[in-house]
C-alpha cells in the first residue's frame, strides 16, 4: 500500500497539430463568432473556430512511492496552430464522500494548475509541451485531469478525464493509514455533519451501496472479529 507521504507527479505532454482549412472547405454551421464591442455578428464575418482537443492519452507509472502520469494531448485548430494561444492543465481531487451525497459534497479540490502561453510551451520542432503538476499531500480518492486549449480570441475546448483512483485501506474512513476504533468515531462524526469531518477516505463497508449508520455497526462488528463481518 502506498504511504501517506506519497508524492504524485503529473507530467503533461501536449502535441499541437496544425489543421489548416483548404481553400475550398465546406462551411461549418457552428462557429464561435467575435463581434465588435460585443455586438452580434454572423458566421460570414470575423469567423473564429474554437480549437479542438483531439486525443488525451494518460500513461501511468510508479517508482517506489512516487507516481508519474505522462499525458499526451493532441489538439488542432482549423484556423491554424498559430491561432492557439495557451493551455491550462489542472489537477483536481475528489473525496469519497461525494459518492454518497446529493448534490456531491465536499467540493472538488484544485491541487495544482499550470497556465502556459503557447510561445513559451510549444516546441515547433517536436510539437510537444512539457510541464509538471505536483501534489505532496497524498490521500485516497479520485484524481481528475482537466485540460483546456484556448485560442487568441478566447474560444476554447475542454477535456476532463479521471486519471487515477486510490482506494486506500477499506474501512479507514479517517485516512490515517490505520484501521481501528477511531474510524468508527470518525464515521459517526461525518454522518452527524460535524465540522472537520466532511471528508472520508474509504468506500462504504457493508457493500449495500449506501453510507449510513449501518456502516458504523458493520465496521464495529468487523473490528471485533465477528463472523460474517469481514472488510
C-alpha positions, 0 to 999 in steps of 0.5 A: 500500500502506498504511504501517506507521504506519497508524492504524485507527479503529473507530467503533461505532454501536449502535441499541437497539430496544425489543421489548416482549412483548404481553400475550398472547405465546406462551411461549418454551421457552428462557429464561435463568432467575435463581434465588435464591442460585443455586438452580434455578428454572423458566421460570414464575418470575423469567423473564429473556430474554437480549437479542438482537443483531439486525443488525451492519452494518460500513461501511468507509472510508479517508482517506489512511492512516487507516481508519474502520469505522462499525458499526451494531448493532441489538439488542432485548430482549423484556423491554424496552430498559430491561432492557439494561444495557451493551455491550462492543465489542472489537477483536481481531487475528489473525496469519497464522500461525494459518492454518497451525497446529493448534490456531491459534497465536499467540493472538488479540490484544485491541487495544482494548475499550470497556465502556459502561453503557447510561445513559451510551451510549444516546441515547433520542432517536436510539437510537444509541451512539457510541464509538471503538476505536483501534489505532496499531500497524498490521500485516497480518492479520485484524481481528475485531469482537466485540460483546456486549449484556448485560442487568441480570441478566447474560444476554447475546448475542454477535456476532463478525464479521471486519471487515477483512483486510490482506494486506500485501506477499506474501512479507514474512513479517517485516512490515517493509514490505520484501521481501528476504533477511531474510524468508527468515531470518525464515521459517526462524526461525518454522518452527524455533519460535524465540522472537520469531518466532511471528508472520508477516505474509504468506500462504504463497508457493508457493500449495500451501496449506501453510507449510513449508520449501518456502516458504523455497526458493520465496521464495529462488528468487523473490528471485533472479529465477528463472523460474517463481518469481514472488510 
